[in-house]
Amino acid sequence: MAHITKATSVKDWFDQRFAITKLWNVLAAHYWVPKNINFLWAMGVTLTVLFTILFVTGLMLVMYYKPDANLAFDSVNYTIMQEVEYGWLWRHLHAVAASVIFLILYIHAFVGIYFASYKKGREIIWISGMLLFLIFSAEAFSGYMLPWGQMSYWAAQVITQLFGGIPFIGDALVEWIRGDYAVSDPTLNRFFMLHVCLLPIVIISIIALHFYALRVPHVNNLEGEEIDFELESEKYLNGQTKESKVIPFWPAFLSKDFMYVAFFMIFFIWLVCFNFDFAMDPINFDPADSSKTPLHIYPEWYFLWQYEILRGFFFDVGPIKAADIGLAAFGFAGISLMLMPLYDRSDVVAPAHKRPAFFVWFWLLIIDMIVLTIWGKLPPTGVNAYIGFVASIIYLALLLVVLPMITIAERRRNK
């Protein structure tokens, strides 16, 4: 009894100074989530789990990694993989999580597009989420360099050289990013600092902003229904749980999330233990060699669609020679989905299956991005160059021309 009293007094002591109970109510117990949602709304928690895995395994790996051009390759492929006990497991966890997190990011983003979760006060949620995608992309690219294999080296050579296309400051910017005239030891040190220090801090900060933004307009739902959260939460608190359209984030919603995460982790561990090689390019098991260019340079799968847009304009298609346009298109592709609230100005907040034209547009976008991803890994020769060019034009047209036309038609129809 004395133990309980003491525990209660300690809890009260902290509660008086940090308002722990009030904070818990705001963040979880009295944060309300619509009932009519499904497993697709568990992607956010899944991403949080994956980022935690990346962070923890990254700390383990950095204990043995050597950010030196002469030592980096051996520190990964021999020290970590062969000499450190369970080092192979930490690396596999890190590599698989780095790939799978982009799969979940894409699902999360396309669910948001399908259900129009970027409208009606949710713009900051969407923009912060897509900003996270961009920073994760930079984090993934900087991490891809660290094993200092052949594909790491040459991918860095190609990507850093892209900045040379910026007018006036391009050449100086490339030299500054690399820390040298070519990709070398200073480049590796710069990207190591970005990967383990600067970018994780930025990611954690934007995650905090993203979660905070979710607390204001609340999450969307399967029908795009406008819910009076204050009224519905009062029903729930008054015992009318069946009549209420909302449930508390904790324990009702988050307990379901934990179940979905558990199922996901079965799939994830299966990949780590039996199919980890999908996340590792075979060419990258050869040490970096500046005198031996790979026959075909390409990034990881989650960048291939953007890479193909770049190549679609970089290579000659009939009379067209448009390297500068390719750089502009590549830059636009990186931020293109972030601008969804600008393309879609319709007042209709409803899932795509309730917007026939938008539904067709959505699946055309998915198919086009799949085509860009597949062709992004193929050599840009012959008919491949034409297909890449056409798919790139279609992507730009879908976002910049077709979607605005669809939303203009919807606005006129609803007047």
C-alpha positions, 0 to 999 in steps of 0.5 A: 500500500505504501508502495502504491501511495509513493508511486502515486505521489511521484506521478502527481509530482511529475504531473504538476510540473510537466502536465503529463496527463494533459499531454497524454490526453492531447497526443493519444487518449483524447486524440480522435480518429475516424472509425471508417478507416482500414489497414492503409492508415497503419502506414504511418506507424509502420514507417515509424517502426522502420525508421527506428530500425534504421536508426538503431541498426545504423548506430550498430554499423557506425561502430565498425564503419570506416569513412575512408576511401581506402578502408570503407569497402573492407570495413563493410564487406569483411569487418562487419559481414565476417568478423563482427558477431551478427554484423551480417544481421545488422547490415541486412536489417539496415539494407532491407529497411532502407528499401522497404521504407520507400515501398511503404512511403509510396503506398502512404503517398498514393493512399493520400492521393487516392483519398484526397488527403491533401485538401481542406486544411490538410495541406501542411500534413501533405507537404510535410509528408512529401518533404519527408520523402525528399529528405529520406531520398537524400538520406538513402542516396548518401547511405548508398555511397558509404559501402564504396562499391562500384555502383556507389562510386559511379552513382555518386559521380553521375548524381553529383555531376547533375548539379553542374547543369545549374547556370553560373554556379554549377561547376563550383557547386559540384566541386563544393559538394564533392570536396574535390574535382572528382568523387574521392575521399572528401566526398565520402566524408561529406556524405558520411556526415550527412547520413549519420548526423545532419539528415537524421536530425532533419528527418526527426524534426520534420516527423515531429512537424508531420505528427503535430500537423495531424493533430489539427485537422485530424486524419481523413477517412474512407469516404472523405466525410466531414466529421464533427470531432468535438460532437462525436468525441463527446458521444464516445466519452458519454458511453455512446461508443457505437453511435460515435463515428470516432475512436481514441487514438489510444488504445482503440486505434493504436492497438489495431496498428500494432497488429498490422505492424506485427504482420508486416514484421513477419514479412520484413524478417522473411526478407531479412533472413531469406531475400536480403539480396534484393536490396543489394546490387551485385555490382556494389560488391566490387570495390570502387574503381575510378578507372573502370566504368560499369556498363550501365549505371543506375540508382536503387529501384525507388529512384528509377522513375525519376532517373528515367525522366532525367534520361528521357530528355538527356538522350536524343530522340529524333531531332530533340536534344534537351539535356537542360530540359532533362535536368529541369524535368528531373528536378521537377519530378523530385517535388512534383507530388508535393504540389498536389494541392496546387494541381487539384483545386477542386472542392470535392473531397472524396475517394478516387472511385467517387470521382470517375475522371480522377480515378482514371487519372490516378491509375494512369499515373501509377501505370506510368510510374511503373513503366518509368521504373522498369525502363529506368533499369534498362540500357537507354538504347534503341526503342528503350530511349523512345519509351522512356521519353514518351513515359516522361512526357506522359508523367509531366502531362498528367500532373501539369495538364490533365489533372488541372483540367479534371479539377476545373471540370469538377468545379464547373459541374459543382457550381 
